[in-house]
Amino acid sequence: MLECNTQALQEGYPDLYKRLQKVEGNKKEQIIELARNGQPTLIIKTGEQPLYIHSRYNPEREAYQWVQALQLKSDMLVVIGMGLGYILPALDMFYPNSKIVIVEQSEEVFMAAIQHVDISTWLKDERFIFLVGCDPFLTGRLLAEYIWQRNLSPDYLQITGLPVYDRMNPGMIEAVKEQINFQWTELRVQEATYERFSKVWMTTTLRNAQYINQHPSVESVCEKLHGIPVIIVAAGPSLEKNVHILKHIGDRAIILAVGSSVNILEKYGIEPHIIMAIDSAESEKNIFATSSFSSPLLVYAHTLHPDIVHSYPGSKAWVKLKEDRVVEYICKRLNLSYIEAADGPSVANIAFDFAIKQLKASAVILIGQDLAYTNNQTHASGVVHGTSIKVNTSGHLLMQDINGNAVATSSAFIAMKNFYEVYIQYEKPSMPIYNCTEGGLSISGIPNDFLKETIEHVCSSIYPIKKWINEAMCTSDRVRKEEKIQEKEMWNELLEGAQRLFVLSEKRVGIVDGLSAIHPAFTNEFAKVNDITQQIENDPTYEYMIQPYVQWLIDASSRHIHDATQKTDDIIKTKEKLLEELRKQYKRIHEHIVLFKQTVEGISNGTVSTENRTT
């Protein structure tokens, strides 16, 4: 590297600098030659014809001409491809007031640039952002988060690319645009989901946490079942094509049922070994209310509807979701070991990670995972809710299914599909994985196959699966007297924390409610608010029990405040907007604190009962 570039990278992009230390340029594929004007130019050999990334005569002049011809009108430009960096001074000159994002997918090309051309000026310039070695998914994610945090939409971005890069990576620009739109929509949906369900999730998790010593972690079960094929059964419409095959599989694979597939399997007389459930909705409760299963092991996350955790008659074990800070805190406080499963858009996604990382399956088979409304159906027949759907072009997306036919899908299904594809790309599971849905959308990285042939190929041995599950559950430690005492102490501590937060939060709301933009003691009163906020946010009860459920609200307020203050220089109007947002934020946080306090009071006093506390 040139010394000037090295210093700039170490200061501004330390993680990228470390990554580049491991990069070795491919000298057979990348050739540096001097153009006629003496500047270095880059040639990449791909196939029979070499690609000249820059002009062989005057790379700098070519870059200026290309940038000048863009004539884009935007405060933020995204340029796919950098080459040796000749476009940087041109972009700087023609777009002096714009934020400029440079996306160079090849670390080797970027390495060639910093070895031969001084780009340190732009590595240090805060107007320039360099995304290096990022595929369209990651690029889309980073850019979507950037504009989301600033309360902007994808239309704010102007995306272009060096023409030669479209020959090197056909469709790259469109792929990045697609991912930005998708990821931005996902962030919007996530915020709306938190707004609707955050209180339910908080109280549900707390209520189910009462069982944390009575029901074991699923850890010991997983250790017993390592190395067995796993069939994850979802309830997509195509499940009707092959569900009957499971009737003859016996104990040659673990049948892991998710969602409404429980009712479908029961309809066909097929008993799964494991049922995984995470949903707090009433519809999830209805699935179990209409099922007579008692033999399968229920593996649940603490977000599951508490009535299911209480009433399911069979054995129960819990798994911690990766982002569950409440259960993390409780387990550390009670010195309980646990295993995690990745959070995902659907329980099938979570089961997929669970089968790979915790069960360490010898093979994973997906069925009923249409990710689409095959034959205009939401689910296979046999579920407790309706299966038909009226497809309309405005509310649904049309895509091509595995047979080449048009099929309707949704943004939710695309999020689930994206989970699988990103997982395969980044986690790189070592075991074979098959999509035997036999309908719906394909999943990139997972081959489509027929269930019968796949079972014959990978499910050749018989395992005493039920016996091993029962042994694991029987050897789980029972609750000792000292553990009950420790648990009681923890709930009392949480109650004290809740009372402490309630007093602080109520005081904060009162001060902000009585404050106006023209208040003579605005500065002093606002300093009091900041001091109380610091006390609240530094409290461990808030950090683990409240913040996970209100962070979306804080982020939304920050975006709205930033957006409003950018539009005016009027100090009074800025203060008014700040107070307006903080009133909404602090009142909503206070509502969560009140609900947390009430729930913990009930648990601590025994009025929120776990009723039958056996496994």
C-alpha positions in Angstrom: 0.0 0.0 0.0 1.0 3.6 -0.5 1.9 5.1 2.9 -0.6 7.9 2.6 -3.4 5.4 1.9 -2.3 3.1 4.7 -2.5 5.9 7.3 -5.9 7.1 6.0 -7.3 3.5 6.1 -6.0 2.9 9.7 -7.7 6.1 10.9 -11.0 6.0 9.0 -11.5 2.3 8.1 -9.6 0.2 10.7 -11.7 -2.9 10.1 -11.2 -2.7 6.3 -7.5 -2.2 6.8 -7.3 -5.4 8.9 -9.3 -7.3 6.2 -7.0 -6.0 3.4 -3.9 -7.4 5.3 -5.2 -10.9 4.3 -5.9 -10.0 0.7 -3.6 -11.3 -2.0 -4.1 -9.8 -5.4 -4.4 -12.4 -8.2 -1.5 -11.4 -10.5 -2.8 -13.7 -13.3 -6.2 -12.0 -13.3 -5.2 -8.4 -12.5 -2.6 -6.6 -14.5 -1.4 -3.1 -14.0 -0.1 -1.3 -17.1 0.7 2.3 -17.8 -1.6 4.3 -20.0 -0.1 6.5 -22.7 -0.2 9.5 -20.4 1.8 7.6 -17.8 -1.0 6.8 -15.3 -1.5 3.2 -14.2 -4.5 1.4 -15.6 -6.0 -1.9 -14.5 -6.7 -4.9 -16.7 -8.8 -7.8 -15.5 -8.7 -11.2 -17.2 -12.1 -12.8 -17.1 -12.7 -15.3 -19.9 -11.1 -14.9 -23.3 -11.2 -11.1 -23.6 -9.4 -8.9 -21.0 -11.4 -6.0 -19.5 -9.7 -2.6 -19.4 -11.2 -0.9 -16.4 -9.9 2.5 -17.5 -8.8 4.2 -20.7 -5.5 3.0 -22.2 -4.8 6.6 -23.2 -5.9 8.9 -20.3 -7.7 7.3 -17.4 -8.2 10.6 -15.5 -9.7 12.5 -18.4 -12.1 9.5 -19.1 -13.2 9.6 -15.5 -13.9 13.4 -15.6 -15.9 13.0 -18.8 -18.0 10.1 -17.4 -18.8 12.0 -14.2 -19.6 15.2 -16.0 -22.1 13.3 -18.2 -24.0 11.8 -15.3 -25.9 15.0 -14.5 -27.5 13.5 -11.4 -29.5 15.6 -9.0 -29.3 14.1 -5.6 -27.8 14.8 -2.1 -26.5 11.2 -2.0 -24.9 9.3 -4.9 -24.1 5.6 -4.9 -21.5 4.6 -7.4 -20.9 0.8 -8.2 -17.3 0.3 -9.0 -14.2 2.3 -8.3 -11.4 0.8 -10.2 -8.1 2.6 -9.4 -10.1 5.6 -8.1 -9.8 8.1 -10.9 -13.5 8.9 -10.5 -13.0 10.2 -6.9 -11.6 13.7 -7.7 -14.2 14.1 -10.5 -17.1 13.2 -8.2 -15.6 15.6 -5.6 -15.5 18.4 -8.1 -18.9 17.9 -9.8 -20.9 17.0 -6.6 -19.3 19.2 -3.9 -22.4 19.1 -1.6 -23.4 15.5 -2.0 -22.7 12.4 0.1 -21.0 9.9 -2.1 -20.9 6.1 -1.5 -18.4 4.1 -3.4 -19.2 0.4 -3.7 -16.2 -1.8 -4.7 -17.2 -5.4 -4.5 -13.7 -6.7 -5.1 -11.2 -6.4 -2.3 -8.5 -7.3 -4.8 -9.4 -4.4 -7.1 -9.5 -2.0 -4.1 -6.1 -3.3 -3.0 -4.7 -2.6 -6.4 -6.0 1.0 -6.1 -4.5 1.8 -2.8 -1.2 0.3 -4.0 -0.9 2.4 -7.1 -3.0 5.6 -6.7 -3.2 8.1 -3.9 -6.8 8.2 -2.8 -6.1 9.3 0.8 -7.9 12.6 0.4 -11.2 10.9 -0.2 -10.6 8.2 2.4 -10.3 11.0 5.0 -13.3 13.0 3.6 -16.5 12.4 5.6 -18.6 13.1 2.5 -17.2 9.8 1.0 -18.2 6.4 2.3 -16.4 3.3 1.0 -18.1 -0.1 1.0 -15.5 -2.7 0.0 -16.0 -6.4 -0.4 -19.8 -6.2 0.1 -22.3 -8.2 -2.0 -25.6 -6.7 -3.1 -27.4 -8.0 0.1 -24.9 -6.4 2.5 -24.6 -3.2 0.4 -28.4 -2.9 0.4 -28.6 -3.5 4.1 -26.0 -0.9 5.0 -27.5 1.7 2.7 -31.1 1.0 3.8 -30.0 1.4 7.5 -28.2 4.7 6.6 -31.2 6.3 5.0 -33.7 4.8 7.5 -31.8 6.4 10.4 -32.1 9.7 8.6 -35.8 9.4 8.0 -35.3 9.1 4.2 -36.7 6.8 1.6 -34.9 4.8 -1.1 -35.8 7.4 -3.7 -33.3 9.7 -2.0 -30.5 7.7 -3.5 -29.2 8.0 -7.0 -27.4 4.8 -8.0 -25.1 4.5 -11.0 -22.1 2.5 -11.9 -19.0 2.4 -14.1 -20.1 0.9 -17.5 -17.4 -1.7 -17.4 -18.6 -3.0 -14.0 -21.9 -3.9 -15.6 -20.0 -6.3 -17.9 -18.0 -7.7 -15.0 -21.0 -8.1 -12.7 -24.2 -8.0 -14.8 -27.3 -6.9 -12.9 -25.3 -5.6 -9.9 -26.9 -2.2 -10.0 -30.4 -3.6 -10.1 -29.6 -6.1 -7.4 -28.4 -3.4 -5.1 -31.5 -1.3 -5.8 -33.7 -4.3 -5.1 -32.0 -5.0 -1.8 -32.1 -1.4 -0.6 -35.9 -1.3 -1.3 -36.4 -4.7 0.4 -34.2 -4.0 3.4 -35.8 -0.5 3.9 -39.2 -2.1 3.8 -38.1 -4.7 6.3 -37.0 -2.0 8.7 -40.3 -0.2 8.3 -42.2 -3.5 9.0 -40.0 -4.3 12.0 -40.7 -0.9 13.6 -44.5 -1.3 13.0 -44.3 -4.9 14.4 -42.5 -3.6 17.6 -45.0 -0.8 17.9 -47.8 -3.3 17.9 -46.4 -6.2 19.9 -43.6 -4.9 22.1 -45.8 -4.9 25.3 -47.2 -8.3 24.5 -43.7 -9.7 24.0 -42.4 -8.2 27.2 -45.2 -9.5 29.4 -45.3 -12.9 27.6 -41.5 -13.4 28.1 -41.7 -12.5 31.8 -44.7 -14.8 32.4 -42.9 -17.7 30.6 -39.7 -17.0 32.5 -41.4 -18.4 35.6 -40.9 -21.8 34.1 -37.2 -21.3 33.5 -36.2 -23.6 36.4 -39.2 -26.0 36.0 -38.7 -26.7 32.2 -35.1 -27.5 31.2 -33.2 -25.9 28.5 -33.3 -28.0 25.3 -29.5 -28.3 25.5 -29.4 -31.9 26.9 -31.9 -33.0 24.3 -29.7 -31.6 21.5 -26.7 -33.4 22.8 -28.5 -36.7 22.6 -29.8 -36.1 19.1 -26.6 -35.0 17.3 -26.0 -36.4 13.8 -29.6 -37.4 12.8 -31.3 -36.2 9.7 -34.0 -33.5 10.4 -37.1 -32.9 8.4 -38.6 -29.4 9.1 -42.3 -29.5 8.3 -44.0 -26.2 7.5 -47.6 -25.7 6.5 -47.3 -24.4 2.9 -49.8 -25.4 0.3 -47.5 -27.9 -1.3 -47.3 -30.0 1.9 -50.3 -31.9 0.6 -48.2 -33.3 -2.2 -45.8 -35.3 0.0 -46.9 -35.2 3.7 -48.1 -38.8 3.4 -44.6 -40.0 2.8 -43.7 -39.1 6.4 -46.0 -41.8 7.6 -43.5 -44.4 6.5 -40.3 -42.8 7.7 -40.5 -44.1 11.3 -37.4 -43.1 13.3 -35.0 -42.6 10.3 -35.2 -38.8 10.8 -36.3 -36.3 13.4 -39.6 -34.8 12.3 -39.7 -31.2 13.5 -43.1 -29.5 13.1 -43.6 -25.8 13.0 -46.7 -23.6 13.0 -49.9 -24.9 11.5 -48.2 -28.1 10.2 -49.0 -29.6 13.7 -52.7 -29.8 12.8 -52.0 -31.1 9.2 -49.7 -33.9 10.5 -52.3 -34.9 13.1 -54.9 -35.1 10.3 -52.7 -37.5 8.4 -51.9 -39.6 11.6 -48.2 -38.5 11.7 -46.7 -37.7 15.0 -43.6 -35.4 15.0 -40.8 -35.9 17.4 -40.5 -32.2 18.2 -42.9 -29.2 17.9 -41.2 -25.8 17.8 -43.3 -22.8 18.7 -42.5 -19.1 19.4 -45.6 -17.1 18.6 -47.6 -15.1 21.2 -50.6 -14.6 18.9 -54.1 -16.1 19.6 -53.8 -18.0 16.3 -50.9 -20.0 17.7 -53.0 -20.8 20.8 -55.7 -22.2 18.5 -53.2 -24.6 16.8 -52.6 -26.3 20.2 -56.2 -26.0 21.4 -57.3 -28.2 18.5 -54.5 -30.7 18.8 -54.5 -33.8 20.9 -50.7 -34.4 20.7 -49.0 -35.1 24.0 -46.0 -37.2 23.0 -43.9 -34.7 20.9 -41.4 -32.6 22.8 -42.5 -28.9 22.8 -39.5 -26.7 22.2 -40.5 -23.2 22.9 -39.1 -19.7 23.0 -40.2 -17.4 25.8 -42.3 -15.4 23.4 -44.8 -18.2 23.0 -48.4 -17.6 24.2 -48.2 -18.4 27.9 -51.4 -20.5 27.8 -49.7 -22.9 25.5 -46.7 -23.2 27.8 -49.1 -23.9 30.7 -51.5 -26.2 29.1 -49.5 -28.4 26.7 -49.7 -31.9 28.2 -46.4 -33.2 26.9 -42.7 -32.6 27.8 -41.5 -29.1 27.4 -38.0 -27.5 27.0 -37.0 -24.0 26.1 -34.5 -22.4 23.8 -33.2 -18.8 24.1 -33.6 -16.6 21.0 -30.4 -14.8 20.2 -31.7 -11.3 20.8 -33.7 -12.2 24.0 -32.0 -10.0 26.6 -34.6 -10.8 29.3 -33.9 -14.5 29.3 -30.1 -13.8 29.0 -30.2 -11.7 32.2 -32.3 -14.3 34.1 -30.1 -17.2 33.1 -27.0 -15.3 34.2 -28.6 -14.3 37.4 -29.7 -17.9 38.2 -26.5 -19.5 36.7 -28.4 -21.5 34.1 -26.8 -22.8 31.0 -28.7 -22.5 27.7 -28.4 -22.7 23.9 -29.5 -20.2 21.4 -31.3 -20.1 18.1 -31.1 -17.3 15.6 -34.0 -14.9 15.4 -35.7 -15.0 12.0 -38.9 -13.9 10.2 -40.6 -17.3 10.8 -40.5 -20.2 13.2 -39.3 -22.3 10.2 -36.3 -20.1 9.8 -35.5 -20.4 13.5 -36.0 -24.2 13.3 -33.6 -24.3 10.4 -30.8 -22.7 12.4 -31.7 -24.9 15.4 -31.4 -28.1 13.3 -28.0 -27.0 11.9 -26.2 -25.5 14.9 -27.8 -27.2 17.9 -29.1 -30.6 16.6 -26.0 -30.7 14.3 -28.2 -32.7 11.8 -26.5 -35.0 9.3 -28.9 -33.6 6.7 -31.7 -31.0 6.7 -34.8 -31.4 4.6 -37.4 -28.6 4.2 -41.0 -29.5 3.2 -44.1 -27.3 3.1 -41.9 -24.2 2.6 -43.7 -22.7 -0.4 -42.9 -19.1 0.5 -45.8 -18.3 -1.8 -49.5 -18.6 -2.3 -49.4 -21.8 -4.4 -52.8 -22.4 -6.1 -54.0 -19.2 -4.3 -53.7 -21.0 -0.9 -52.1 -19.7 2.3 -51.6 -23.2 3.8 -52.2 -26.8 3.1 -55.6 -28.1 4.0 -56.0 -29.2 7.6 -55.0 -26.0 9.4 -57.3 -24.4 12.0 -57.7 -21.2 10.0 -58.7 -20.6 6.4 -56.5 -21.5 3.5 -57.8 -19.5 0.5 -56.6 -16.1 -0.4 -57.7 -13.6 -3.0 -54.6 -12.5 -5.0 -54.4 -8.9 -6.2 -51.5 -7.3 -8.0 -51.4 -4.3 -5.6 -51.2 -6.4 -2.4 -49.0 -9.2 -3.7 -45.8 -9.8 -5.7 -45.7 -12.1 -8.7 -42.7 -14.3 -9.0 -41.7 -17.5 -10.8 -42.1 -20.8 -8.9 -39.8 -23.8 -9.2 -41.8 -25.0 -12.2 -41.5 -21.7 -14.1 -45.1 -20.6 -13.4 -46.2 -17.3 -12.0 -47.1 -17.4 -8.4 -48.2 -14.8 -5.9 -46.0 -14.1 -2.8 -45.6 -11.4 -0.2 -42.9 -9.3 1.4 -43.1 -11.5 4.5 -42.4 -14.6 2.4 -39.5 -12.9 0.6 -38.0 -12.0 4.0 -38.2 -15.7 5.0 -36.6 -16.7 1.6 -33.9 -14.1 2.1 -33.1 -15.6 5.6 -32.4 -19.0 4.1 -30.3 -17.6 1.2 -28.2 -15.3 3.4 -27.8 -18.1 5.9 -26.4 -20.4 3.3 -24.1 -17.8 1.9 -22.6 -16.6 5.2 -22.9 -19.6 7.6 -21.9 -22.2 5.0 -23.5 -25.2 6.7 -21.4 -28.4 6.3 -24.3 -30.9 6.0 -26.4 -31.4 2.9 -29.6 -29.4 2.8 -32.6 -30.1 0.5 -35.8 -28.2 -0.4 -38.4 -30.9 -0.9 -41.4 -28.6 -0.9 -42.1 -29.6 -4.5 -43.7 -26.3 -5.1 -43.5 -22.5 -4.4 -40.4 -20.4 -4.7 -36.9 -21.8 -5.1 -34.3 -20.9 -2.4 -30.9 -20.0 -3.8 -28.2 -22.3 -2.5 -30.6 -25.1 -1.5 -31.4 -27.6 -4.3 -34.9 -28.7 -5.1 -35.6 -32.4 -4.9 -38.3 -34.9 -4.4 -39.0 -36.0 -0.8 -39.2 -39.7 -1.4 -35.9 -39.9 -3.3 -34.2 -37.7 -0.7 -35.4 -39.8 2.2 -34.1 -42.9 0.5 -30.7 -41.2 -0.1 -30.1 -39.6 3.3 -32.3 -41.4 5.9 -30.9 -44.9 5.9 -30.4 -45.6 9.6 -33.0 -46.1 12.4 -32.5 -44.2 15.7 -34.3 -44.5 19.0 -35.3 -40.9 18.8 -38.2 -40.9 21.3 -36.1 -42.9 23.8 -33.2 -40.5 23.6 -35.5 -37.5 24.1 -37.1 -39.1 27.1 -33.8 -39.9 28.6 -32.5 -36.4 28.1 -35.7 -34.9 29.7 -35.5 -37.4 32.7 -31.9 -36.6 33.4 -32.6 -32.8 33.5 -32.0 -31.4 37.0 -35.1 -31.0 39.1 -35.6 -27.7 41.0 -33.8 -27.8 44.3 -35.0 -25.8 47.3 -32.0 -23.4 47.1 -32.8 -22.7 43.4 -36.3 -21.8 44.3 -35.0 -19.4 46.9 -32.5 -17.9 44.4 -35.3 -17.5 41.9 -37.6 -15.7 44.5 -34.7 -13.3 45.3 -34.3 -12.5 41.6 -38.0 -11.6 41.2 -37.8 -9.4 44.3 -34.7 -7.7 42.9 -36.5 -7.1 39.6 -39.5 -5.7 41.5 -37.2 -3.3 43.3 -35.8 -2.2 40.0 -39.2 -1.8 38.5 -40.3 0.5 41.5 -37.0 2.5 41.1 -37.6 3.0 37.4 -41.3 3.9 37.9 -40.3 6.7 40.3 -37.7 8.1 37.9 -39.8 7.7 34.8 -42.8 9.4 36.4 -40.7 12.3 37.4 -39.2 12.6 33.9 -42.6 12.7 32.3 -43.8 15.3 34.7 -40.9 17.7 34.0 -41.2 17.4 30.2 -45.0 17.8 30.4 -44.5 21.1 32.3 -41.7 22.4 30.0 -42.2 24.7 27.1 -39.8 26.0 24.4 -39.9 29.5 26.0 -39.7 28.4 29.6 -37.3 30.8 31.4 -35.5 27.9 33.1 -35.5 25.7 30.0 -31.7 24.9 30.2 -31.8 24.0 33.9 -35.0 21.9 33.6 -33.7 20.1 30.5 -30.5 19.3 32.4 -32.7 17.6 35.0 -34.4 15.5 32.3 -31.0 14.5 31.0 -29.8 13.5 34.5 -32.9 11.4 35.1 -32.5 9.8 31.6 -28.9 8.8 32.5 -30.1 7.2 35.7 -32.8 5.2 33.9 -30.5 4.1 31.1 -27.7 3.1 33.4 -30.1 0.9 35.5 -29.5 -2.8 34.7 -33.2 -3.5 35.1 -33.9 -1.0 32.3 -31.0 -2.2 30.2 -32.2 -5.9 30.1 -35.9 -5.7 30.8 -37.2 -2.5 29.2 -34.7 -1.2 26.6 -35.1 -4.2 24.2 -38.8 -3.4 23.9 -38.5 0.4 23.5 -35.3 0.9 21.5 -37.4 1.1 18.3 -39.3 4.0 19.9 -36.0 5.8 20.8 -34.7 5.3 17.3 -37.9 6.6 15.7 -37.8 9.7 17.9 -34.2 10.4 17.1 -35.0 10.2 13.3 -38.0 12.5 13.7 -35.9 15.0 15.7 -33.0 14.9 13.3 -35.4 15.4 10.3 -37.2 18.3 11.9 -34.0 20.2 13.0 -32.5 19.9 9.5 -35.5 21.8 8.1 -35.3 24.9 10.3 -32.8 27.3 11.9 -35.4 28.6 14.3 -34.3 27.7 17.9 -37.8 27.9 19.3 -39.3 25.6 16.7 -36.4 23.2 17.2 -37.1 23.1 21.0 -40.8 22.7 20.4 -40.2 19.7 18.1 -37.7 18.2 20.6 -40.2 18.5 23.4 -43.0 17.1 21.3 -41.0 14.0 20.4 -39.6 13.5 23.9 -43.1 13.7 25.5 -44.3 10.9 23.2 -41.2 8.9 23.7 -41.1 9.2 27.5 -44.8 8.5 27.9 -44.6 5.3 25.8 -41.5 4.2 27.8 -43.4 4.9 31.0 -46.2 2.7 29.8 -43.8 -0.2 29.3 -42.3 0.5 32.8 -45.7 0.4 34.4 -46.7 -2.8 32.6 -43.3 -4.4 33.6 -43.9 -3.3 37.2 -47.4 -4.8 37.3 -46.2 -8.1 35.7 -43.3 -8.5 38.1 -45.5 -7.6 41.1 -47.9 -10.3 40.1 -45.1 -12.9 39.6 -43.3 -11.9 42.9 -46.6 -12.0 44.8 -47.8 -15.2 43.2 -50.8 -13.6 41.6 -49.5 -14.3 38.1 -49.7 -18.0 38.5 -47.9 -20.7 36.5 -50.5 -23.1 37.7 -49.3 -26.6 36.8 -45.5 -26.2 37.1 -44.5 -29.7 35.9 -42.9 -30.7 32.6 
